[in-house]
Amino acid sequence: MHIILNGEETAISGPTLLAMVKEKGFAPDSVIAEVNLQLIKKEDWEQTVLAEGDTVELLSFVGGG
């Protein structure tokens, strides 16, 4: 299946948001996720099924000063 991840088309094999995050090498505890412009709570990642063409944004916050 193909989705848009952070602005780039990419192929994924995992059906859920959590599976995709792990498949692409992101640490689930270090990012937040938005699917089709909706913020998804971490506790819902395992039940959030992705579909062909979905747009996913993974964002991490960097501290500093």
mmCIF file as Biopython writes it, N, C-alpha, C and O atoms, coordinates in Angstrom:
data_model
#
loop_
_atom_site.group_PDB
_atom_site.id
_atom_site.type_symbol
_atom_site.label_atom_id
_atom_site.label_alt_id
_atom_site.label_comp_id
_atom_site.label_asym_id
_atom_site.label_entity_id
_atom_site.label_seq_id
_atom_site.pdbx_PDB_ins_code
_atom_site.Cartn_x
_atom_site.Cartn_y
_atom_site.Cartn_z
_atom_site.occupancy
_atom_site.B_iso_or_equiv
_atom_site.auth_seq_id
_atom_site.auth_asym_id
_atom_site.pdbx_PDB_model_num
ATOM 1   N N  . MET A ? 1  ? 0.852  -1.166 0.000  1.0 0.0 1  A 1 
ATOM 2   C CA . MET A ? 1  ? 0.000  0.000  0.000  1.0 0.0 1  A 1 
ATOM 3   C C  . MET A ? 1  ? 0.899  1.230  0.000  1.0 0.0 1  A 1 
ATOM 4   O O  . MET A ? 1  ? 2.005  1.198  0.541  1.0 0.0 1  A 1 
ATOM 5   N N  . HIS A ? 2  ? 0.426  2.304  -0.604 1.0 0.0 2  A 1 
ATOM 6   C CA . HIS A ? 2  ? 1.188  3.544  -0.658 1.0 0.0 2  A 1 
ATOM 7   C C  . HIS A ? 2  ? 0.459  4.642  0.113  1.0 0.0 2  A 1 
ATOM 8   O O  . HIS A ? 2  ? -0.752 4.818  -0.020 1.0 0.0 2  A 1 
ATOM 9   N N  . ILE A ? 3  ? 1.221  5.374  0.920  1.0 0.0 3  A 1 
ATOM 10  C CA . ILE A ? 3  ? 0.709  6.522  1.652  1.0 0.0 3  A 1 
ATOM 11  C C  . ILE A ? 3  ? 1.649  7.698  1.397  1.0 0.0 3  A 1 
ATOM 12  O O  . ILE A ? 3  ? 2.719  7.540  0.808  1.0 0.0 3  A 1 
ATOM 13  N N  . ILE A ? 4  ? 1.235  8.860  1.843  1.0 0.0 4  A 1 
ATOM 14  C CA . ILE A ? 4  ? 2.099  10.036 1.818  1.0 0.0 4  A 1 
ATOM 15  C C  . ILE A ? 4  ? 2.591  10.231 3.247  1.0 0.0 4  A 1 
ATOM 16  O O  . ILE A ? 4  ? 1.799  10.525 4.142  1.0 0.0 4  A 1 
ATOM 17  N N  . LEU A ? 5  ? 3.889  10.072 3.466  1.0 0.0 5  A 1 
ATOM 18  C CA . LEU A ? 5  ? 4.485  10.207 4.792  1.0 0.0 5  A 1 
ATOM 19  C C  . LEU A ? 5  ? 5.393  11.424 4.789  1.0 0.0 5  A 1 
ATOM 20  O O  . LEU A ? 5  ? 6.392  11.463 4.072  1.0 0.0 5  A 1 
ATOM 21  N N  . ASN A ? 6  ? 5.041  12.411 5.591  1.0 0.0 6  A 1 
ATOM 22  C CA . ASN A ? 6  ? 5.811  13.656 5.685  1.0 0.0 6  A 1 
ATOM 23  C C  . ASN A ? 6  ? 6.088  14.249 4.300  1.0 0.0 6  A 1 
ATOM 24  O O  . ASN A ? 6  ? 7.194  14.708 4.016  1.0 0.0 6  A 1 
ATOM 25  N N  . GLY A ? 7  ? 5.058  14.230 3.443  1.0 0.0 7  A 1 
ATOM 26  C CA . GLY A ? 7  ? 5.149  14.855 2.141  1.0 0.0 7  A 1 
ATOM 27  C C  . GLY A ? 7  ? 5.727  14.004 1.025  1.0 0.0 7  A 1 
ATOM 28  O O  . GLY A ? 7  ? 5.797  14.453 -0.119 1.0 0.0 7  A 1 
ATOM 29  N N  . GLU A ? 8  ? 6.144  12.775 1.339  1.0 0.0 8  A 1 
ATOM 30  C CA . GLU A ? 8  ? 6.747  11.887 0.335  1.0 0.0 8  A 1 
ATOM 31  C C  . GLU A ? 8  ? 5.922  10.612 0.200  1.0 0.0 8  A 1 
ATOM 32  O O  . GLU A ? 8  ? 5.515  10.022 1.200  1.0 0.0 8  A 1 
ATOM 33  N N  . GLU A ? 9  ? 5.674  10.187 -1.047 1.0 0.0 9  A 1 
ATOM 34  C CA . GLU A ? 9  ? 4.973  8.918  -1.241 1.0 0.0 9  A 1 
ATOM 35  C C  . GLU A ? 9  ? 5.894  7.783  -0.820 1.0 0.0 9  A 1 
ATOM 36  O O  . GLU A ? 9  ? 7.073  7.763  -1.172 1.0 0.0 9  A 1 
ATOM 37  N N  . THR A ? 10 ? 5.347  6.843  -0.066 1.0 0.0 10 A 1 
ATOM 38  C CA . THR A ? 10 ? 6.135  5.710  0.411  1.0 0.0 10 A 1 
ATOM 39  C C  . THR A ? 10 ? 5.259  4.469  0.482  1.0 0.0 10 A 1 
ATOM 40  O O  . THR A ? 10 ? 4.046  4.558  0.670  1.0 0.0 10 A 1 
ATOM 41  N N  . ALA A ? 11 ? 5.887  3.316  0.330  1.0 0.0 11 A 1 
ATOM 42  C CA . ALA A ? 11 ? 5.181  2.036  0.443  1.0 0.0 11 A 1 
ATOM 43  C C  . ALA A ? 11 ? 5.308  1.527  1.872  1.0 0.0 11 A 1 
ATOM 44  O O  . ALA A ? 11 ? 6.362  1.645  2.497  1.0 0.0 11 A 1 
ATOM 45  N N  . ILE A ? 12 ? 4.226  0.965  2.376  1.0 0.0 12 A 1 
ATOM 46  C CA . ILE A ? 12 ? 4.251  0.363  3.712  1.0 0.0 12 A 1 
ATOM 47  C C  . ILE A ? 12 ? 3.613  -1.016 3.647  1.0 0.0 12 A 1 
ATOM 48  O O  . ILE A ? 12 ? 2.812  -1.309 2.759  1.0 0.0 12 A 1 
ATOM 49  N N  . SER A ? 13 ? 3.988  -1.860 4.612  1.0 0.0 13 A 1 
ATOM 50  C CA . SER A ? 13 ? 3.375  -3.186 4.655  1.0 0.0 13 A 1 
ATOM 51  C C  . SER A ? 13 ? 2.463  -3.341 5.860  1.0 0.0 13 A 1 
ATOM 52  O O  . SER A ? 13 ? 1.517  -4.127 5.826  1.0 0.0 13 A 1 
ATOM 53  N N  . GLY A ? 14 ? 2.742  -2.588 6.937  1.0 0.0 14 A 1 
ATOM 54  C CA . GLY A ? 14 ? 1.921  -2.677 8.144  1.0 0.0 14 A 1 
ATOM 55  C C  . GLY A ? 14 ? 0.579  -1.988 7.963  1.0 0.0 14 A 1 
ATOM 56  O O  . GLY A ? 14 ? 0.512  -0.911 7.372  1.0 0.0 14 A 1 
ATOM 57  N N  . PRO A ? 15 ? -0.484 -2.590 8.461  1.0 0.0 15 A 1 
ATOM 58  C CA . PRO A ? 15 ? -1.819 -2.018 8.244  1.0 0.0 15 A 1 
ATOM 59  C C  . PRO A ? 15 ? -2.183 -0.882 9.198  1.0 0.0 15 A 1 
ATOM 60  O O  . PRO A ? 15 ? -3.089 -0.100 8.908  1.0 0.0 15 A 1 
ATOM 61  N N  . THR A ? 16 ? -1.488 -0.783 10.332 1.0 0.0 16 A 1 
ATOM 62  C CA . THR A ? 16 ? -1.879 0.217  11.323 1.0 0.0 16 A 1 
ATOM 63  C C  . THR A ? 16 ? -0.841 1.328  11.437 1.0 0.0 16 A 1 
ATOM 64  O O  . THR A ? 16 ? 0.293  1.196  10.977 1.0 0.0 16 A 1 
ATOM 65  N N  . LEU A ? 17 ? -1.255 2.410  12.052 1.0 0.0 17 A 1 
ATOM 66  C CA . LEU A ? 17 ? -0.351 3.534  12.271 1.0 0.0 17 A 1 
ATOM 67  C C  . LEU A ? 17 ? 0.856  3.104  13.101 1.0 0.0 17 A 1 
ATOM 68  O O  . LEU A ? 17 ? 1.987  3.463  12.774 1.0 0.0 17 A 1 
ATOM 69  N N  . LEU A ? 18 ? 0.633  2.348  14.160 1.0 0.0 18 A 1 
ATOM 70  C CA . LEU A ? 18 ? 1.740  1.894  15.010 1.0 0.0 18 A 1 
ATOM 71  C C  . LEU A ? 18 ? 2.711  1.020  14.214 1.0 0.0 18 A 1 
ATOM 72  O O  . LEU A ? 18 ? 3.926  1.184  14.332 1.0 0.0 18 A 1 
ATOM 73  N N  . ALA A ? 19 ? 2.196  0.104  13.413 1.0 0.0 19 A 1 
ATOM 74  C CA . ALA A ? 19 ? 3.051  -0.768 12.606 1.0 0.0 19 A 1 
ATOM 75  C C  . ALA A ? 19 ? 3.876  0.052  11.626 1.0 0.0 19 A 1 
ATOM 76  O O  . ALA A ? 19 ? 5.057  -0.232 11.425 1.0 0.0 19 A 1 
ATOM 77  N N  . MET A ? 20 ? 3.270  1.066  11.012 1.0 0.0 20 A 1 
ATOM 78  C CA . MET A ? 20 ? 3.982  1.902  10.059 1.0 0.0 20 A 1 
ATOM 79  C C  . MET A ? 20 ? 5.085  2.706  10.746 1.0 0.0 20 A 1 
ATOM 80  O O  . MET A ? 20 ? 6.192  2.815  10.218 1.0 0.0 20 A 1 
ATOM 81  N N  . VAL A ? 21 ? 4.793  3.261  11.902 1.0 0.0 21 A 1 
ATOM 82  C CA . VAL A ? 21 ? 5.793  4.038  12.641 1.0 0.0 21 A 1 
ATOM 83  C C  . VAL A ? 21 ? 7.020  3.176  12.939 1.0 0.0 21 A 1 
ATOM 84  O O  . VAL A ? 21 ? 8.155  3.608  12.737 1.0 0.0 21 A 1 
ATOM 85  N N  . LYS A ? 22 ? 6.783  1.966  13.417 1.0 0.0 22 A 1 
ATOM 86  C CA . LYS A ? 22 ? 7.888  1.055  13.717 1.0 0.0 22 A 1 
ATOM 87  C C  . LYS A ? 22 ? 8.609  0.614  12.437 1.0 0.0 22 A 1 
ATOM 88  O O  . LYS A ? 22 ? 9.838  0.560  12.404 1.0 0.0 22 A 1 
ATOM 89  N N  . GLU A ? 23 ? 7.846  0.301  11.391 1.0 0.0 23 A 1 
ATOM 90  C CA . GLU A ? 23 ? 8.427  -0.147 10.115 1.0 0.0 23 A 1 
ATOM 91  C C  . GLU A ? 23 ? 9.376  0.903  9.533  1.0 0.0 23 A 1 
ATOM 92  O O  . GLU A ? 23 ? 10.409 0.558  8.960  1.0 0.0 23 A 1 
ATOM 93  N N  . LYS A ? 24 ? 9.028  2.171  9.680  1.0 0.0 24 A 1 
ATOM 94  C CA . LYS A ? 24 ? 9.835  3.253  9.117  1.0 0.0 24 A 1 
ATOM 95  C C  . LYS A ? 24 ? 10.951 3.705  10.054 1.0 0.0 24 A 1 
ATOM 96  O O  . LYS A ? 24 ? 11.682 4.644  9.737  1.0 0.0 24 A 1 
ATOM 97  N N  . GLY A ? 25 ? 11.089 3.043  11.212 1.0 0.0 25 A 1 
ATOM 98  C CA . GLY A ? 25 ? 12.219 3.303  12.089 1.0 0.0 25 A 1 
ATOM 99  C C  . GLY A ? 25 ? 12.062 4.454  13.062 1.0 0.0 25 A 1 
ATOM 100 O O  . GLY A ? 25 ? 13.043 4.914  13.646 1.0 0.0 25 A 1 
ATOM 101 N N  . PHE A ? 26 ? 10.840 4.923  13.240 1.0 0.0 26 A 1 
ATOM 102 C CA . PHE A ? 26 ? 10.594 5.986  14.209 1.0 0.0 26 A 1 
ATOM 103 C C  . PHE A ? 26 ? 10.357 5.386  15.587 1.0 0.0 26 A 1 
ATOM 104 O O  . PHE A ? 26 ? 9.771  4.310  15.708 1.0 0.0 26 A 1 
ATOM 105 N N  . ALA A ? 27 ? 10.810 6.079  16.624 1.0 0.0 27 A 1 
ATOM 106 C CA . ALA A ? 27 ? 10.540 5.657  17.998 1.0 0.0 27 A 1 
ATOM 107 C C  . ALA A ? 27 ? 9.161  6.190  18.385 1.0 0.0 27 A 1 
ATOM 108 O O  . ALA A ? 27 ? 8.968  7.404  18.430 1.0 0.0 27 A 1 
ATOM 109 N N  . PRO A ? 28 ? 8.205  5.314  18.662 1.0 0.0 28 A 1 
ATOM 110 C CA . PRO A ? 28 ? 6.843  5.770  18.968 1.0 0.0 28 A 1 
ATOM 111 C C  . PRO A ? 28 ? 6.769  6.798  20.102 1.0 0.0 28 A 1 
ATOM 112 O O  . PRO A ? 28 ? 5.887  7.657  20.099 1.0 0.0 28 A 1 
ATOM 113 N N  . ASP A ? 29 ? 7.671  6.718  21.054 1.0 0.0 29 A 1 
ATOM 114 C CA . ASP A ? 29 ? 7.626  7.655  22.173 1.0 0.0 29 A 1 
ATOM 115 C C  . ASP A ? 29 ? 8.178  9.036  21.835 1.0 0.0 29 A 1 
ATOM 116 O O  . ASP A ? 29 ? 8.041  9.966  22.629 1.0 0.0 29 A 1 
ATOM 117 N N  . SER A ? 30 ? 8.797  9.181  20.672 1.0 0.0 30 A 1 
ATOM 118 C CA . SER A ? 30 ? 9.431  10.463 20.349 1.0 0.0 30 A 1 
ATOM 119 C C  . SER A ? 30 ? 8.700  11.257 19.267 1.0 0.0 30 A 1 
ATOM 120 O O  . SER A ? 30 ? 9.177  12.316 18.859 1.0 0.0 30 A 1 
ATOM 121 N N  . VAL A ? 31 ? 7.556  10.767 18.797 1.0 0.0 31 A 1 
ATOM 122 C CA . VAL A ? 31 ? 6.820  11.478 17.749 1.0 0.0 31 A 1 
ATOM 123 C C  . VAL A ? 31 ? 5.339  11.581 18.084 1.0 0.0 31 A 1 
ATOM 124 O O  . VAL A ? 31 ? 4.806  10.815 18.887 1.0 0.0 31 A 1 
ATOM 125 N N  . ILE A ? 32 ? 4.695  12.546 17.450 1.0 0.0 32 A 1 
ATOM 126 C CA . ILE A ? 32 ? 3.232  12.593 17.453 1.0 0.0 32 A 1 
ATOM 127 C C  . ILE A ? 32 ? 2.793  12.348 16.017 1.0 0.0 32 A 1 
ATOM 128 O O  . ILE A ? 32 ? 3.566  12.563 15.083 1.0 0.0 32 A 1 
ATOM 129 N N  . ALA A ? 33 ? 1.558  11.901 15.838 1.0 0.0 33 A 1 
ATOM 130 C CA . ALA A ? 33 ? 1.097  11.519 14.504 1.0 0.0 33 A 1 
ATOM 131 C C  . ALA A ? 33 ? -0.207 12.212 14.138 1.0 0.0 33 A 1 
ATOM 132 O O  . ALA A ? 33 ? -1.110 12.391 14.955 1.0 0.0 33 A 1 
ATOM 133 N N  . GLU A ? 34 ? -0.255 12.591 12.871 1.0 0.0 34 A 1 
ATOM 134 C CA . GLU A ? 34 ? -1.451 13.187 12.296 1.0 0.0 34 A 1 
ATOM 135 C C  . GLU A ? 34 ? -1.779 12.381 11.046 1.0 0.0 34 A 1 
ATOM 136 O O  . GLU A ? 34 ? -0.914 12.172 10.195 1.0 0.0 34 A 1 
ATOM 137 N N  . VAL A ? 35 ? -3.013 11.932 10.933 1.0 0.0 35 A 1 
ATOM 138 C CA . VAL A ? 35 ? -3.459 11.181 9.767  1.0 0.0 35 A 1 
ATOM 139 C C  . VAL A ? 35 ? -4.603 11.956 9.121  1.0 0.0 35 A 1 
ATOM 140 O O  . VAL A ? 35 ? -5.630 12.216 9.748  1.0 0.0 35 A 1 
ATOM 141 N N  . ASN A ? 36 ? -4.405 12.316 7.863  1.0 0.0 36 A 1 
ATOM 142 C CA . ASN A ? 36 ? -5.421 13.076 7.122  1.0 0.0 36 A 1 
ATOM 143 C C  . ASN A ? 36 ? -5.891 14.296 7.912  1.0 0.0 36 A 1 
ATOM 144 O O  . ASN A ? 36 ? -7.087 14.558 8.040  1.0 0.0 36 A 1 
ATOM 145 N N  . LEU A ? 37 ? -4.908 15.036 8.439  1.0 0.0 37 A 1 
ATOM 146 C CA . LEU A ? 37 ? -5.108 16.294 9.175  1.0 0.0 37 A 1 
ATOM 147 C C  . LEU A ? 37 ? -5.770 16.117 10.545 1.0 0.0 37 A 1 
ATOM 148 O O  . LEU A ? 37 ? -6.229 17.096 11.134 1.0 0.0 37 A 1 
ATOM 149 N N  . GLN A ? 38 ? -5.827 14.892 11.058 1.0 0.0 38 A 1 
ATOM 150 C CA . GLN A ? 38 ? -6.383 14.635 12.388 1.0 0.0 38 A 1 
ATOM 151 C C  . GLN A ? 38 ? -5.298 14.109 13.303 1.0 0.0 38 A 1 
ATOM 152 O O  . GLN A ? 38 ? -4.638 13.121 12.980 1.0 0.0 38 A 1 
ATOM 153 N N  . LEU A ? 39 ? -5.106 14.760 14.447 1.0 0.0 39 A 1 
ATOM 154 C CA . LEU A ? 39 ? -4.143 14.300 15.433 1.0 0.0 39 A 1 
ATOM 155 C C  . LEU A ? 39 ? -4.655 13.001 16.052 1.0 0.0 39 A 1 
ATOM 156 O O  . LEU A ? 39 ? -5.806 12.925 16.483 1.0 0.0 39 A 1 
ATOM 157 N N  . ILE A ? 40 ? -3.801 11.984 16.095 1.0 0.0 40 A 1 
ATOM 158 C CA . ILE A ? 40 ? -4.186 10.670 16.627 1.0 0.0 40 A 1 
ATOM 159 C C  . ILE A ? 40 ? -3.484 10.459 17.960 1.0 0.0 40 A 1 
ATOM 160 O O  . ILE A ? 40 ? -2.261 10.571 18.046 1.0 0.0 40 A 1 
ATOM 161 N N  . LYS A ? 41 ? -4.256 10.154 19.003 1.0 0.0 41 A 1 
ATOM 162 C CA . LYS A ? 41 ? -3.670 9.883  20.321 1.0 0.0 41 A 1 
ATOM 163 C C  . LYS A ? 41 ? -2.850 8.602  20.259 1.0 0.0 41 A 1 
ATOM 164 O O  . LYS A ? 41 ? -3.219 7.654  19.564 1.0 0.0 41 A 1 
ATOM 165 N N  . LYS A ? 42 ? -1.732 8.575  20.990 1.0 0.0 42 A 1 
ATOM 166 C CA . LYS A ? 42 ? -0.855 7.392  20.982 1.0 0.0 42 A 1 
ATOM 167 C C  . LYS A ? 42 ? -1.601 6.114  21.346 1.0 0.0 42 A 1 
ATOM 168 O O  . LYS A ? 42 ? -1.331 5.055  20.778 1.0 0.0 42 A 1 
ATOM 169 N N  . GLU A ? 43 ? -2.528 6.204  22.281 1.0 0.0 43 A 1 
ATOM 170 C CA . GLU A ? 43 ? -3.253 4.991  22.687 1.0 0.0 43 A 1 
ATOM 171 C C  . GLU A ? 43 ? -4.154 4.452  21.574 1.0 0.0 43 A 1 
ATOM 172 O O  . GLU A ? 43 ? -4.641 3.326  21.670 1.0 0.0 43 A 1 
ATOM 173 N N  . ASP A ? 44 ? -4.382 5.243  20.518 1.0 0.0 44 A 1 
ATOM 174 C CA . ASP A ? 44 ? -5.216 4.802  19.398 1.0 0.0 44 A 1 
ATOM 175 C C  . ASP A ? 44 ? -4.410 4.335  18.184 1.0 0.0 44 A 1 
ATOM 176 O O  . ASP A ? 44 ? -4.993 3.880  17.200 1.0 0.0 44 A 1 
ATOM 177 N N  . TRP A ? 45 ? -3.083 4.441  18.238 1.0 0.0 45 A 1 
ATOM 178 C CA . TRP A ? 45 ? -2.259 4.091  17.087 1.0 0.0 45 A 1 
ATOM 179 C C  . TRP A ? 45 ? -2.441 2.648  16.643 1.0 0.0 45 A 1 
ATOM 180 O O  . TRP A ? 45 ? -2.468 2.364  15.446 1.0 0.0 45 A 1 
ATOM 181 N N  . GLU A ? 46 ? -2.565 1.741  17.596 1.0 0.0 46 A 1 
ATOM 182 C CA . GLU A ? 46 ? -2.671 0.317  17.242 1.0 0.0 46 A 1 
ATOM 183 C C  . GLU A ? 46 ? -3.998 0.003  16.549 1.0 0.0 46 A 1 
ATOM 184 O O  . GLU A ? 46 ? -4.073 -0.954 15.778 1.0 0.0 46 A 1 
ATOM 185 N N  . GLN A ? 47 ? -5.038 0.785  16.808 1.0 0.0 47 A 1 
ATOM 186 C CA . GLN A ? 47 ? -6.350 0.554  16.200 1.0 0.0 47 A 1 
ATOM 187 C C  . GLN A ? 47 ? -6.590 1.424  14.974 1.0 0.0 47 A 1 
ATOM 188 O O  . GLN A ? 47 ? -7.616 1.276  14.310 1.0 0.0 47 A 1 
ATOM 189 N N  . THR A ? 48 ? -5.657 2.335  14.660 1.0 0.0 48 A 1 
ATOM 190 C CA . THR A ? 48 ? -5.827 3.227  13.515 1.0 0.0 48 A 1 
ATOM 191 C C  . THR A ? 48 ? -5.308 2.541  12.257 1.0 0.0 48 A 1 
ATOM 192 O O  . THR A ? 48 ? -4.101 2.418  12.051 1.0 0.0 48 A 1 
ATOM 193 N N  . VAL A ? 49 ? -6.243 2.099  11.421 1.0 0.0 49 A 1 
ATOM 194 C CA . VAL A ? 49 ? -5.898 1.387  10.189 1.0 0.0 49 A 1 
ATOM 195 C C  . VAL A ? 49 ? -5.698 2.408  9.077  1.0 0.0 49 A 1 
ATOM 196 O O  . VAL A ? 49 ? -6.546 3.270  8.845  1.0 0.0 49 A 1 
ATOM 197 N N  . LEU A ? 50 ? -4.566 2.296  8.399  1.0 0.0 50 A 1 
ATOM 198 C CA . LEU A ? 50 ? -4.259 3.200  7.295  1.0 0.0 50 A 1 
ATOM 199 C C  . LEU A ? 50 ? -4.838 2.650  5.996  1.0 0.0 50 A 1 
ATOM 200 O O  . LEU A ? 50 ? -4.981 1.440  5.823  1.0 0.0 50 A 1 
ATOM 201 N N  . ALA A ? 51 ? -5.167 3.568  5.089  1.0 0.0 51 A 1 
ATOM 202 C CA . ALA A ? 51 ? -5.724 3.187  3.792  1.0 0.0 51 A 1 
ATOM 203 C C  . ALA A ? 51 ? -4.851 3.761  2.680  1.0 0.0 51 A 1 
ATOM 204 O O  . ALA A ? 51 ? -4.107 4.719  2.887  1.0 0.0 51 A 1 
ATOM 205 N N  . GLU A ? 52 ? -4.955 3.166  1.513  1.0 0.0 52 A 1 
ATOM 206 C CA . GLU A ? 52 ? -4.221 3.633  0.331  1.0 0.0 52 A 1 
ATOM 207 C C  . GLU A ? 52 ? -4.434 5.136  0.149  1.0 0.0 52 A 1 
ATOM 208 O O  . GLU A ? 52 ? -5.568 5.614  0.125  1.0 0.0 52 A 1 
ATOM 209 N N  . GLY A ? 53 ? -3.322 5.877  0.022  1.0 0.0 53 A 1 
ATOM 210 C CA . GLY A ? 53 ? -3.398 7.310  -0.239 1.0 0.0 53 A 1 
ATOM 211 C C  . GLY A ? 53 ? -3.521 8.194  0.986  1.0 0.0 53 A 1 
ATOM 212 O O  . GLY A ? 53 ? -3.550 9.418  0.856  1.0 0.0 53 A 1 
ATOM 213 N N  . ASP A ? 54 ? -3.596 7.605  2.182  1.0 0.0 54 A 1 
ATOM 214 C CA . ASP A ? 54 ? -3.664 8.430  3.397  1.0 0.0 54 A 1 
ATOM 215 C C  . ASP A ? 54 ? -2.435 9.322  3.495  1.0 0.0 54 A 1 
ATOM 216 O O  . ASP A ? 54 ? -1.354 8.973  3.021  1.0 0.0 54 A 1 
ATOM 217 N N  . THR A ? 55 ? -2.621 10.474 4.117  1.0 0.0 55 A 1 
ATOM 218 C CA . THR A ? 55 ? -1.530 11.398 4.370  1.0 0.0 55 A 1 
ATOM 219 C C  . THR A ? 55 ? -1.192 11.339 5.856  1.0 0.0 55 A 1 
ATOM 220 O O  . THR A ? 55 ? -2.045 11.595 6.707  1.0 0.0 55 A 1 
ATOM 221 N N  . VAL A ? 56 ? 0.058  11.000 6.159  1.0 0.0 56 A 1 
ATOM 222 C CA . VAL A ? 56 ? 0.511  10.872 7.545  1.0 0.0 56 A 1 
ATOM 223 C C  . VAL A ? 56 ? 1.658  11.848 7.773  1.0 0.0 56 A 1 
ATOM 224 O O  . VAL A ? 56 ? 2.597  11.918 6.980  1.0 0.0 56 A 1 
ATOM 225 N N  . GLU A ? 57 ? 1.572  12.588 8.851  1.0 0.0 57 A 1 
ATOM 226 C CA . GLU A ? 57 ? 2.670  13.469 9.272  1.0 0.0 57 A 1 
ATOM 227 C C  . GLU A ? 57 ? 3.137  12.990 10.635 1.0 0.0 57 A 1 
ATOM 228 O O  . GLU A ? 57 ? 2.339  12.854 11.562 1.0 0.0 57 A 1 
ATOM 229 N N  . LEU A ? 58 ? 4.438  12.734 10.753 1.0 0.0 58 A 1 
ATOM 230 C CA . LEU A ? 58 ? 5.048  12.386 12.034 1.0 0.0 58 A 1 
ATOM 231 C C  . LEU A ? 58 ? 5.914  13.558 12.438 1.0 0.0 58 A 1 
ATOM 232 O O  . LEU A ? 58 ? 6.794  13.979 11.687 1.0 0.0 58 A 1 
ATOM 233 N N  . LEU A ? 59 ? 5.666  14.080 13.616 1.0 0.0 59 A 1 
ATOM 234 C CA . LEU A ? 59 ? 6.364  15.259 14.085 1.0 0.0 59 A 1 
ATOM 235 C C  . LEU A ? 59 ? 7.078  14.972 15.387 1.0 0.0 59 A 1 
ATOM 236 O O  . LEU A ? 59 ? 6.530  14.324 16.278 1.0 0.0 59 A 1 
ATOM 237 N N  . SER A ? 60 ? 8.292  15.453 15.492 1.0 0.0 60 A 1 
ATOM 238 C CA . SER A ? 60 ? 9.024  15.337 16.757 1.0 0.0 60 A 1 
ATOM 239 C C  . SER A ? 60 ? 9.380  16.740 17.210 1.0 0.0 60 A 1 
ATOM 240 O O  . SER A ? 60 ? 9.564  17.642 16.393 1.0 0.0 60 A 1 
ATOM 241 N N  . PHE A ? 61 ? 9.473  16.915 18.512 1.0 0.0 61 A 1 
ATOM 242 C CA . PHE A ? 61 ? 9.787  18.212 19.075 1.0 0.0 61 A 1 
ATOM 243 C C  . PHE A ? 61 ? 11.203 18.194 19.608 1.0 0.0 61 A 1 
ATOM 244 O O  . PHE A ? 61 ? 11.633 17.245 20.263 1.0 0.0 61 A 1 
ATOM 245 N N  . VAL A ? 62 ? 11.909 19.256 19.316 1.0 0.0 62 A 1 
ATOM 246 C CA . VAL A ? 62 ? 13.290 19.369 19.743 1.0 0.0 62 A 1 
ATOM 247 C C  . VAL A ? 62 ? 13.380 20.492 20.760 1.0 0.0 62 A 1 
ATOM 248 O O  . VAL A ? 62 ? 12.983 21.626 20.489 1.0 0.0 62 A 1 
ATOM 249 N N  . GLY A ? 63 ? 13.908 20.165 21.937 1.0 0.0 63 A 1 
ATOM 250 C CA . GLY A ? 63 ? 14.069 21.181 22.957 1.0 0.0 63 A 1 
ATOM 251 C C  . GLY A ? 63 ? 15.380 21.925 22.761 1.0 0.0 63 A 1 
ATOM 252 O O  . GLY A ? 63 ? 16.284 21.463 22.064 1.0 0.0 63 A 1 
ATOM 253 N N  . GLY A ? 64 ? 15.453 23.035 23.365 1.0 0.0 64 A 1 
ATOM 254 C CA . GLY A ? 64 ? 16.684 23.807 23.247 1.0 0.0 64 A 1 
ATOM 255 C C  . GLY A ? 64 ? 16.479 25.202 23.790 1.0 0.0 64 A 1 
ATOM 256 O O  . GLY A ? 64 ? 15.398 25.546 24.271 1.0 0.0 64 A 1 
ATOM 257 N N  . GLY A ? 65 ? 17.493 25.975 23.712 1.0 0.0 65 A 1 
ATOM 258 C CA . GLY A ? 65 ? 17.321 27.307 24.237 1.0 0.0 65 A 1 
ATOM 259 C C  . GLY A ? 65 ? 18.355 28.217 23.834 1.0 0.0 65 A 1 
ATOM 260 O O  . GLY A ? 65 ? 18.328 29.388 24.213 1.0 0.0 65 A 1 
#
